[in-house]
């Protein structure tokens, strides 16, 4: 009787064992072949073969054929490795969808914790603690599930496959399909059967990390910056002579990408706001020259674009950025400081100590904590850009004898998810008060809905706001002349810009001196706020264009343009040989009078000779 019961249970046990083995095999292949549910952070199963799953199956076949039994320590090691592959797969398919660029484990591994920490500060402590605990438990549960699957394969599926020879052709066919896919022999066929692997991403990161650690490799990995290196070797009055003491303000506009001109839905909506900005600038005597440049990043990691411009080095490879921070390479901030300028870094997005700022070379560095914002916290980044620039000018007013300044201001309000859009406040004094927008407007903004599945409406509203606050700021009287650059840092996320969008961003150069802007138009810029569609190069090429335009003597190819009387600025004073500031001379530059004066006031640290002009 007992023997009959055992005989009855044997087929059921075998059936359950076979079902478990098939489930384990499907589970591992599914986790290693996930695809993104565009445009969300969620993932969906993919029926195609995973190269890593096939490779893992072949490895288990070899180990069991060799050792018969896989030791527990080896099973644990395989579990950790498989978990790393699963996590890598998730980020490899999710990051391109959300940010429009390939995953970079070295860079994203540093950025994601900071982003999560900033996000967690918006909620009570128990929410963040619960989310962290849930993530840990989720990873633990996933690891246990993977260990069960690997143990089931090693104990049931692999021994059966080694005995049943009819399974060998199936294994061979799977291995052949993966090999053909990786070799790219017939991609139009294998693409339907095999997913892209994650292992090459890990291999590339390991290679780059090794380059960073090996002695002497850093300098060989980093390209030179000829334009900035040459400017640092010139006398300051030569390298930046055309500026003649003008202030230089670089405003990096967060997520300001080419789609504001190219996208069939977004471009028509933003064209009126941009035209209104252009009219306001013209009315205040600003001349504008515009172009497209290729950003060093897409949708995130703005530091790559910021430092590409400041260093004159192409940092589209994120590891170059981190390697650069370990060197003493020059930056534009150091060049301007050397020329007697006071250099400022204005970073309202930061609310923590940022040690890397020491490399940038700013004499003064201000983060969000230094601005003392007391208005409503708007979104993740709290501080509206209009307040940031207004507060900076309040904290550091330009007075007689103030050194010329170089200001580098990366904005933040137009960061993903592009909401809530701050209320427009044209009253600068009200903007700096404890109640900048009024209770009703503040409550309306705070209650506005941010749709993560359709961020385009918020994006449009955010840049209508951006064009308005820029107009407010640039209409304000200036105590002395300035050159302003408005530069996009990168395109918005692919969920806004679309799949396959370019990396191009607009750049606008503003000055009241048409002769200075002629030096930019001779290098591919066009007059006005509508740039030509062809890019003039990367952000590091923009650095070289700026230095050519700011140099005391125009390059040979610019000589004809600079000599054109229609573009020549009217000198407003003679050359000064004193180290003390002289009285400013009122003058005009071009057809529109300047609202203030044209001055070359410098501190004792400035060069001894300076030519003052508008």
C-alpha positions as CSV (number, residue, x, y, z in Angstrom):
1,X,0.0,0.0,0.0
2,X,2.8,2.4,1.0
3,X,4.8,1.4,-2.1
4,X,1.8,2.2,-4.3
5,X,1.4,5.6,-2.7
6,X,5.1,6.3,-3.2
7,X,4.8,5.2,-6.9
8,X,1.8,7.6,-7.3
9,X,3.7,10.5,-5.8
10,X,6.8,9.9,-8.0
11,X,5.2,11.1,-11.3
12,X,3.6,14.1,-9.5
13,X,7.0,15.0,-8.0
14,X,8.7,14.7,-11.4
15,X,6.0,16.9,-12.9
16,X,6.3,19.5,-10.2
17,X,10.1,19.4,-10.6
18,X,9.9,19.8,-14.3
19,X,7.5,22.7,-13.9
20,X,9.8,24.3,-11.3
21,X,12.8,24.0,-13.6
22,X,10.9,25.6,-16.5
23,X,9.7,28.4,-14.3
24,X,13.2,29.0,-13.0
25,X,14.6,29.2,-16.5
26,X,11.9,31.5,-17.7
27,X,12.3,33.7,-14.6
28,X,16.0,34.3,-15.1
29,X,15.6,35.0,-18.9
30,X,12.7,37.4,-18.2
31,X,14.6,39.3,-15.5
32,X,17.6,39.6,-17.9
33,X,15.6,40.6,-20.9
34,X,13.3,43.3,-19.5
35,X,12.2,46.1,-21.7
36,X,11.0,49.6,-20.7
37,X,7.4,50.7,-20.6
38,X,7.9,54.0,-22.3
39,X,7.8,56.7,-21.1
40,X,7.7,55.5,-17.4
41,X,10.3,54.0,-15.1
42,X,8.3,50.7,-15.2
43,X,9.4,47.6,-17.1
44,X,7.7,44.9,-19.1
45,X,8.7,41.2,-19.8
46,X,10.3,40.5,-23.2
47,X,9.9,37.1,-24.9
48,X,13.3,37.3,-26.5
49,X,16.4,35.5,-25.4
50,X,18.8,37.3,-23.1
51,X,22.5,36.8,-24.0
52,X,23.3,36.8,-20.3
53,X,20.7,34.2,-19.5
54,X,22.0,31.9,-22.3
55,X,25.6,32.5,-21.0
56,X,24.5,31.6,-17.5
57,X,22.8,28.4,-18.7
58,X,26.0,27.4,-20.6
59,X,28.1,28.1,-17.4
60,X,25.8,26.0,-15.3
61,X,26.0,23.1,-17.8
62,X,29.8,23.3,-17.7
63,X,30.0,23.5,-13.9
64,X,27.6,20.6,-13.3
65,X,29.3,18.4,-16.0
66,X,32.7,19.1,-14.3
67,X,31.8,19.0,-10.6
68,X,28.4,17.3,-10.6
69,X,27.3,19.5,-7.6
70,X,27.7,23.3,-7.3
71,X,28.9,24.3,-3.8
72,X,26.8,26.7,-1.7
73,X,29.5,29.4,-1.9
74,X,29.6,29.2,-5.7
75,X,25.8,29.4,-5.8
76,X,25.9,32.5,-3.6
77,X,28.5,34.1,-5.9
78,X,26.3,33.3,-9.0
79,X,23.3,34.8,-7.2
80,X,25.2,38.1,-6.5
81,X,26.4,38.2,-10.1
82,X,23.0,37.6,-11.5
83,X,21.4,40.2,-9.3
84,X,24.0,42.8,-10.6
85,X,23.1,41.8,-14.1
86,X,19.3,42.2,-13.4
87,X,19.9,45.7,-11.9
88,X,22.1,46.6,-14.7
89,X,19.4,45.5,-17.2
90,X,16.8,47.6,-15.5
91,X,18.9,50.8,-15.6
92,X,20.2,50.0,-19.1
93,X,16.6,50.1,-20.5
94,X,15.2,52.7,-18.2
95,X,17.8,55.5,-18.3
96,X,17.7,55.9,-22.1
97,X,13.9,56.2,-22.0
98,X,13.9,58.8,-19.2
99,X,17.0,60.7,-20.0
100,X,17.7,60.0,-23.7
101,X,21.2,58.9,-23.2
102,X,22.9,55.5,-22.5
103,X,23.3,54.4,-18.9
104,X,26.7,55.2,-17.3
105,X,27.2,53.2,-14.1
106,X,30.1,55.3,-13.0
107,X,28.2,58.6,-13.3
108,X,24.6,57.6,-12.5
109,X,25.8,55.7,-9.5
110,X,26.9,59.0,-8.0
111,X,24.0,61.1,-9.2
112,X,21.1,58.9,-8.2
113,X,21.8,58.8,-4.5
114,X,22.0,62.6,-4.4
115,X,18.7,62.9,-6.4
116,X,17.0,60.5,-4.0
117,X,18.3,62.4,-1.0
118,X,17.0,65.7,-2.3
119,X,13.6,64.0,-3.1
120,X,13.4,62.4,0.4
121,X,13.8,65.8,2.1
122,X,10.4,66.8,0.7
123,X,8.7,64.2,2.8
124,X,8.5,63.2,6.6
125,X,11.3,61.1,7.8
126,X,9.2,58.0,8.1
127,X,8.3,58.1,4.4
128,X,12.0,58.1,3.4
129,X,12.8,55.5,5.9
130,X,9.9,53.3,4.7
131,X,11.0,53.7,1.1
132,X,14.6,52.8,1.9
133,X,13.5,49.8,4.0
134,X,11.2,48.7,1.1
135,X,14.0,48.9,-1.4
136,X,16.3,46.8,0.9
137,X,13.6,44.2,1.4
138,X,12.8,44.2,-2.3
139,X,16.5,43.6,-3.2
140,X,16.7,40.9,-0.6
141,X,13.5,39.2,-1.9
142,X,14.9,39.4,-5.4
143,X,18.2,37.8,-4.4
144,X,16.4,35.0,-2.6
145,X,14.2,34.4,-5.7
146,X,17.3,34.3,-7.9
147,X,19.0,31.9,-5.6
148,X,16.0,29.6,-5.7
149,X,16.0,29.7,-9.5
150,X,19.7,29.0,-9.8
151,X,19.6,26.2,-7.3
152,X,16.6,24.7,-9.2
153,X,18.4,24.9,-12.5
154,X,21.6,23.4,-11.1
155,X,19.8,20.5,-9.3
156,X,17.1,19.7,-11.8
157,X,17.2,21.3,-15.2
158,X,20.9,21.0,-15.9
159,X,21.3,17.3,-14.9
160,X,18.2,16.5,-17.1
161,X,19.6,18.5,-20.0
162,X,22.9,16.7,-19.8
163,X,21.1,13.3,-19.9
164,X,18.5,14.1,-22.5
165,X,20.4,14.6,-25.8
166,X,17.4,16.0,-27.5
167,X,17.9,19.2,-25.5
168,X,21.4,19.7,-26.9
169,X,20.3,21.1,-30.3
170,X,18.0,23.6,-28.5
171,X,21.0,24.8,-26.4
172,X,23.1,25.0,-29.5
173,X,20.5,26.9,-31.4
174,X,20.2,29.4,-28.6
175,X,24.0,29.9,-28.3
176,X,24.2,30.3,-32.1
177,X,21.5,32.9,-32.2
178,X,23.2,34.9,-29.4
179,X,26.6,34.6,-31.1
180,X,25.2,35.9,-34.5
181,X,23.4,38.7,-32.7
182,X,26.6,39.8,-30.8
183,X,28.6,39.6,-34.0
184,X,26.0,41.6,-35.9
185,X,26.0,39.2,-38.8
186,X,22.3,39.2,-39.5
187,X,20.8,41.8,-37.1
188,X,17.5,42.1,-39.0
189,X,16.9,38.4,-38.1
190,X,18.5,38.0,-34.6
191,X,16.9,41.2,-33.3
192,X,13.6,39.5,-33.2
193,X,15.0,36.6,-31.1
194,X,17.7,38.1,-28.9
195,X,17.9,41.2,-26.8
196,X,20.9,43.5,-26.5
197,X,23.3,42.5,-23.7
198,X,24.2,44.4,-20.5
199,X,27.6,42.9,-20.0
200,X,29.4,45.3,-22.4
201,X,28.2,48.2,-20.3
202,X,30.0,46.7,-17.3
203,X,33.0,45.9,-19.3
204,X,33.3,49.5,-20.6
205,X,32.9,50.9,-17.1
206,X,35.6,48.6,-15.8
207,X,38.0,49.7,-18.6
208,X,37.4,53.4,-17.9
209,X,37.9,52.9,-14.2
210,X,41.1,51.1,-14.8
211,X,42.3,54.0,-17.0
212,X,41.5,56.4,-14.1
213,X,43.5,54.4,-11.6
214,X,46.6,53.5,-13.6
215,X,49.4,56.1,-13.2
216,X,49.8,58.5,-16.1
217,X,46.5,57.5,-17.8
218,X,44.5,60.5,-16.7
219,X,46.5,63.0,-18.9
220,X,46.4,60.5,-21.8
221,X,42.6,60.1,-21.5
222,X,41.9,63.9,-21.2
223,X,42.2,65.8,-24.5
224,X,43.9,69.2,-24.5
225,X,42.1,72.6,-24.5
226,X,44.2,74.6,-26.9
227,X,42.2,77.8,-26.9
228,X,42.1,78.1,-23.1
229,X,45.7,77.0,-22.7
230,X,46.8,79.7,-25.2
231,X,44.7,82.4,-23.5
232,X,46.2,81.5,-20.1
233,X,49.7,82.0,-21.6
234,X,48.8,85.5,-23.0
235,X,48.9,88.7,-21.0
236,X,45.4,89.4,-19.6
237,X,45.0,92.6,-21.7
238,X,45.6,90.5,-24.8
239,X,43.4,87.4,-23.9
240,X,40.4,89.4,-22.9
241,X,41.2,92.8,-24.4
242,X,38.1,93.3,-26.4
243,X,35.9,93.1,-23.3
244,X,37.7,96.2,-21.8
245,X,36.3,95.6,-18.4
246,X,32.8,94.6,-19.4
247,X,31.1,92.1,-17.0
248,X,30.5,88.6,-18.4
249,X,27.5,86.7,-17.3
250,X,27.0,83.0,-18.4
251,X,23.5,81.7,-17.7
252,X,23.0,78.0,-18.3
253,X,19.3,77.5,-18.9
254,X,18.3,74.1,-17.5
255,X,16.7,71.8,-20.1
256,X,16.7,74.5,-22.8
257,X,17.1,72.3,-25.9
258,X,16.7,72.5,-29.6
259,X,13.1,71.2,-29.4
260,X,11.9,74.8,-28.5
261,X,12.7,75.5,-32.2
262,X,12.2,72.1,-33.8
263,X,9.3,70.3,-32.2
264,X,6.0,70.6,-34.1
265,X,4.0,70.9,-30.9
266,X,6.3,72.9,-28.6
267,X,7.9,75.4,-31.1
268,X,4.7,77.2,-32.2
269,X,3.6,77.5,-28.5
270,X,6.9,79.1,-27.4
271,X,7.6,81.3,-30.5
272,X,5.4,84.2,-29.3
273,X,7.1,84.3,-25.9
274,X,10.5,84.3,-27.5
275,X,9.5,87.0,-30.0
276,X,8.3,89.1,-27.1
277,X,11.6,88.6,-25.3
278,X,13.5,89.7,-28.5
279,X,11.4,92.8,-28.7
280,X,12.1,93.7,-25.1
281,X,15.8,93.2,-25.6
282,X,15.8,95.4,-28.8
283,X,13.9,98.1,-26.9
284,X,16.6,98.2,-24.2
285,X,19.5,98.4,-26.7
286,X,20.6,94.7,-26.6
287,X,22.0,93.1,-29.8
288,X,21.7,89.3,-30.0
289,X,23.5,86.7,-31.9
290,X,22.4,83.0,-31.8
291,X,23.6,79.6,-32.8
292,X,23.2,75.9,-31.9
293,X,25.9,73.9,-30.2
294,X,25.9,70.2,-29.3
295,X,25.6,69.7,-25.5
296,X,27.9,67.3,-23.7
297,X,25.0,65.4,-22.2
298,X,21.3,64.7,-22.7
299,X,18.5,65.1,-20.2
300,X,20.7,65.0,-17.1
301,X,24.2,65.3,-15.6
302,X,24.3,69.1,-16.4
303,X,27.8,69.3,-14.9
304,X,29.1,67.7,-18.1
305,X,27.9,70.7,-20.2
306,X,28.8,73.3,-17.6
307,X,32.4,72.1,-17.3
308,X,32.8,71.5,-21.0
309,X,32.3,75.2,-21.5
310,X,34.4,76.3,-18.5
311,X,37.3,74.0,-19.4
312,X,37.1,73.9,-23.2
313,X,37.2,70.1,-23.2
314,X,34.6,67.7,-24.7
315,X,33.2,66.0,-21.6
316,X,30.5,64.0,-23.4
317,X,32.3,60.9,-21.9
318,X,31.2,61.3,-18.2
319,X,34.4,59.8,-16.9
320,X,36.4,62.6,-18.4
321,X,34.5,65.0,-16.2
322,X,35.5,63.1,-13.0
323,X,39.1,62.7,-14.2
324,X,39.3,66.4,-15.0
325,X,38.3,67.3,-11.4
326,X,41.5,65.5,-10.2
327,X,43.7,67.8,-12.3
328,X,44.8,71.4,-12.2
329,X,43.6,72.2,-15.7
330,X,42.6,75.9,-16.2
331,X,39.0,77.1,-16.4
332,X,37.4,80.2,-17.7
333,X,36.8,81.3,-14.1
334,X,40.5,81.2,-13.4
335,X,41.3,83.0,-16.7
336,X,38.9,85.9,-15.7
337,X,40.3,86.0,-12.2
338,X,43.8,86.2,-13.6
339,X,42.6,89.2,-15.7
340,X,41.4,91.1,-12.6
341,X,37.8,90.0,-12.7
342,X,35.9,88.8,-9.6
343,X,34.5,85.4,-10.5
344,X,31.2,84.1,-9.0
345,X,29.6,80.7,-9.1
346,X,25.8,81.0,-8.4
347,X,24.3,77.5,-7.8
348,X,20.8,77.7,-6.3
349,X,20.2,74.0,-6.9
350,X,22.8,73.0,-4.2
351,X,21.9,72.9,-0.6
352,X,24.9,70.9,0.6
353,X,28.7,71.3,0.6
354,X,30.1,70.7,-2.9
355,X,33.8,70.0,-2.5
356,X,34.3,69.8,-6.3
357,X,33.6,73.5,-6.7
358,X,37.2,74.1,-5.7
359,X,38.3,72.9,-9.1
360,X,36.1,75.4,-11.0
361,X,38.2,78.3,-9.6
362,X,35.4,80.7,-8.6
363,X,36.5,83.3,-6.1
364,X,33.1,83.3,-4.6
365,X,30.7,80.5,-4.6
366,X,27.0,80.8,-3.6
367,X,24.5,77.9,-3.2
368,X,20.9,77.9,-2.3
369,X,21.6,78.3,1.4
370,X,23.3,81.6,0.8
371,X,20.3,83.2,-0.9
372,X,18.0,83.1,2.1
373,X,14.8,82.4,0.0
374,X,11.7,82.8,2.2
375,X,9.0,82.3,-0.3
376,X,7.0,79.1,-1.1
377,X,9.1,76.1,-1.9
378,X,8.3,75.4,-5.6
379,X,8.9,71.8,-6.6
380,X,12.0,69.8,-5.8
381,X,14.4,72.7,-6.2
382,X,12.3,75.3,-4.3
383,X,14.0,78.5,-5.4
384,X,12.7,80.3,-8.6
385,X,15.4,81.4,-11.0
386,X,14.2,85.0,-11.1
387,X,14.7,85.2,-7.3
388,X,18.2,83.7,-7.5
389,X,19.5,86.4,-9.9
390,X,17.7,89.2,-8.1
391,X,19.0,88.1,-4.8
392,X,22.6,87.8,-6.1
393,X,22.5,91.4,-7.4
394,X,21.1,92.5,-4.1
395,X,23.9,90.7,-2.2
396,X,26.6,91.8,-4.5
397,X,25.7,95.2,-6.0
398,X,28.0,96.9,-8.5
399,X,29.3,100.1,-7.0
400,X,32.0,102.6,-8.0
401,X,35.4,100.8,-8.0
402,X,33.8,97.3,-8.0
403,X,36.0,95.0,-10.1
404,X,34.5,93.7,-13.3
405,X,32.9,90.4,-12.7
406,X,32.5,87.0,-14.3
407,X,29.2,85.3,-13.2
408,X,28.4,81.7,-13.9
409,X,24.8,80.9,-13.1
410,X,23.3,77.4,-13.8
411,X,19.5,77.8,-13.5
412,X,17.3,75.1,-11.9
413,X,13.6,76.0,-12.0
414,X,13.2,74.4,-15.5
415,X,14.4,71.1,-14.3
416,X,12.4,67.9,-14.9
417,X,9.4,67.5,-14.1
418,X,9.0,71.2,-15.1
419,X,6.6,72.1,-12.4
420,X,5.1,73.7,-10.6
421,X,5.6,76.8,-12.8
422,X,6.4,79.8,-10.6
423,X,4.0,82.7,-10.8
424,X,5.4,85.6,-12.8
425,X,6.4,88.5,-10.6
426,X,7.8,91.5,-12.5
427,X,8.2,93.6,-9.3
428,X,11.8,92.9,-8.3
429,X,11.4,94.3,-4.8
430,X,8.3,92.2,-4.2
431,X,10.1,89.1,-5.5
432,X,12.7,89.6,-2.8
433,X,10.2,89.8,0.0
434,X,8.8,87.2,2.4
435,X,5.7,86.9,0.2
436,X,6.9,87.2,-3.4
437,X,3.7,86.1,-5.2
438,X,0.8,86.6,-2.8
439,X,-1.2,83.9,-1.0
440,X,-3.6,83.1,-3.9
441,X,-0.9,82.8,-6.6
442,X,1.3,80.8,-4.3
443,X,-1.4,78.3,-3.4
444,X,-2.4,77.9,-7.0
445,X,1.2,77.1,-8.0
446,X,1.7,74.7,-5.2
447,X,-1.6,72.9,-6.0
448,X,-0.8,72.6,-9.7
449,X,-0.6,69.0,-11.1
450,X,2.7,67.6,-12.3
451,X,1.9,64.8,-14.8
452,X,4.9,62.6,-15.1
453,X,3.4,60.8,-18.0
454,X,2.9,64.0,-20.1
455,X,5.3,66.7,-19.1
456,X,5.0,68.7,-22.3
457,X,2.4,71.2,-21.1
458,X,4.5,71.9,-18.0
459,X,7.6,72.3,-20.2
460,X,5.9,74.8,-22.4
461,X,4.6,76.8,-19.4
462,X,8.0,76.7,-17.7
463,X,9.8,78.2,-20.7
464,X,7.1,80.9,-21.2
465,X,8.0,81.8,-17.6
466,X,11.7,81.6,-18.3
467,X,11.5,84.0,-21.3
468,X,9.5,86.4,-19.1
469,X,11.9,86.5,-16.2
470,X,14.8,86.9,-18.5
471,X,13.1,89.9,-20.1
472,X,12.4,91.4,-16.7
473,X,16.1,90.9,-15.7
474,X,17.6,92.2,-18.9
475,X,15.3,95.3,-18.9
476,X,16.6,96.4,-15.6
477,X,19.1,99.3,-15.6
478,X,22.7,98.2,-15.5
479,X,25.4,100.3,-13.7
480,X,27.9,99.2,-16.4
481,X,28.1,97.3,-19.7
482,X,28.0,93.5,-19.8
483,X,28.2,90.6,-22.2
484,X,25.5,87.9,-21.4
485,X,25.5,84.4,-22.8
486,X,22.3,82.3,-22.5
487,X,23.1,78.7,-23.1
488,X,21.1,75.5,-22.9
489,X,22.7,72.7,-20.8
490,X,20.9,69.8,-22.5
491,X,17.7,68.7,-24.2
492,X,14.9,67.6,-21.8
493,X,14.2,64.0,-21.1
494,X,13.2,61.8,-24.0
495,X,9.6,61.6,-22.6
496,X,9.5,65.3,-23.7
497,X,11.9,65.6,-26.6
498,X,11.0,62.3,-28.1
499,X,13.1,59.3,-29.0
500,X,16.2,59.9,-31.1
501,X,16.2,63.7,-30.5
502,X,19.5,65.5,-31.2
503,X,21.8,66.8,-28.5
504,X,21.8,70.4,-29.8
505,X,21.0,73.3,-27.6
506,X,20.6,77.1,-28.3
507,X,23.1,79.7,-27.3
508,X,22.4,83.5,-27.4
509,X,25.1,86.1,-27.0
510,X,23.8,89.5,-25.8
511,X,25.7,92.8,-25.9
512,X,25.1,96.5,-26.7
513,X,28.2,96.5,-28.8
514,X,27.5,95.3,-32.4
515,X,31.2,95.2,-33.1
516,X,31.7,92.5,-30.5
517,X,28.8,90.5,-31.8
518,X,30.2,90.7,-35.3
519,X,33.1,88.6,-34.0
520,X,30.5,85.9,-33.2
521,X,28.5,86.2,-36.4
522,X,31.8,85.7,-38.3
523,X,32.1,82.3,-36.6
524,X,28.7,81.0,-37.6
525,X,26.2,82.9,-35.3
526,X,23.4,84.9,-36.8
527,X,21.8,88.1,-35.6
528,X,18.6,87.7,-33.6
529,X,17.1,85.0,-31.4
530,X,16.5,82.5,-34.2
531,X,19.7,80.5,-34.7
532,X,20.6,78.7,-38.0
533,X,19.9,75.0,-37.7
534,X,23.4,73.7,-38.3
535,X,25.4,73.4,-35.1
536,X,28.7,75.3,-34.8
537,X,30.2,72.4,-32.8
538,X,30.2,71.3,-29.2
539,X,30.2,73.4,-26.0
540,X,34.0,73.1,-25.9
541,X,34.0,74.7,-29.4
542,X,31.9,77.5,-28.0
543,X,34.7,78.2,-25.4
544,X,37.1,78.7,-28.3
545,X,34.6,80.9,-30.1
546,X,34.2,83.1,-27.0
547,X,38.0,83.4,-26.5
548,X,38.5,84.4,-30.2
549,X,35.8,87.0,-29.8
550,X,37.2,88.4,-26.5
551,X,40.8,88.5,-27.6
552,X,42.3,92.0,-28.1
553,X,43.2,91.4,-31.7
554,X,40.7,89.8,-34.0
555,X,41.8,86.6,-35.8
556,X,42.8,87.1,-39.4
557,X,39.6,85.7,-40.8
558,X,37.7,88.2,-38.6
559,X,39.7,91.2,-39.7
560,X,37.4,92.2,-42.6
561,X,34.3,92.0,-40.5
562,X,35.9,93.9,-37.6
563,X,37.1,96.6,-39.9
564,X,33.6,97.2,-41.3
565,X,32.6,100.7,-40.2
566,X,29.0,99.5,-39.8
567,X,30.1,97.2,-36.9
568,X,32.6,99.4,-35.2
569,X,31.9,100.5,-31.7
570,X,32.5,104.2,-30.8
571,X,35.4,104.6,-28.4
572,X,34.4,106.3,-25.2
573,X,37.7,107.1,-23.5
574,X,41.4,107.1,-24.0
575,X,43.7,104.4,-22.8
576,X,44.2,104.5,-19.1
577,X,47.5,103.6,-17.6
578,X,46.5,104.0,-14.0
579,X,45.6,101.1,-11.7
580,X,42.9,103.1,-10.0
581,X,39.5,103.4,-11.6
582,X,38.8,106.4,-13.7
583,X,35.5,108.3,-14.0
584,X,33.1,106.5,-16.3
585,X,32.5,108.1,-19.7
586,X,28.9,108.2,-20.9
587,X,28.6,107.1,-24.5
588,X,26.6,105.1,-26.9
589,X,27.4,101.9,-28.8
590,X,25.5,101.5,-32.1
591,X,22.1,103.1,-32.8
592,X,20.6,102.7,-29.3
593,X,22.0,104.7,-26.4
594,X,23.3,102.7,-23.4
595,X,21.3,103.3,-20.2
596,X,24.4,103.6,-18.0
597,X,28.0,104.3,-18.6
598,X,30.9,102.6,-20.3
599,X,33.6,102.0,-17.8
600,X,36.8,100.1,-17.3
601,X,37.0,100.4,-13.5
602,X,39.4,97.9,-12.1
603,X,40.8,97.0,-8.8
604,X,44.5,97.2,-8.0
605,X,44.8,93.6,-9.0
606,X,43.7,94.4,-12.5
607,X,46.3,94.8,-15.3
608,X,48.0,98.2,-15.4
609,X,46.7,99.1,-18.9
610,X,43.2,98.9,-20.1
611,X,41.4,100.4,-23.1
612,X,37.9,101.6,-22.1
613,X,35.2,101.2,-24.7
614,X,31.5,100.5,-24.8
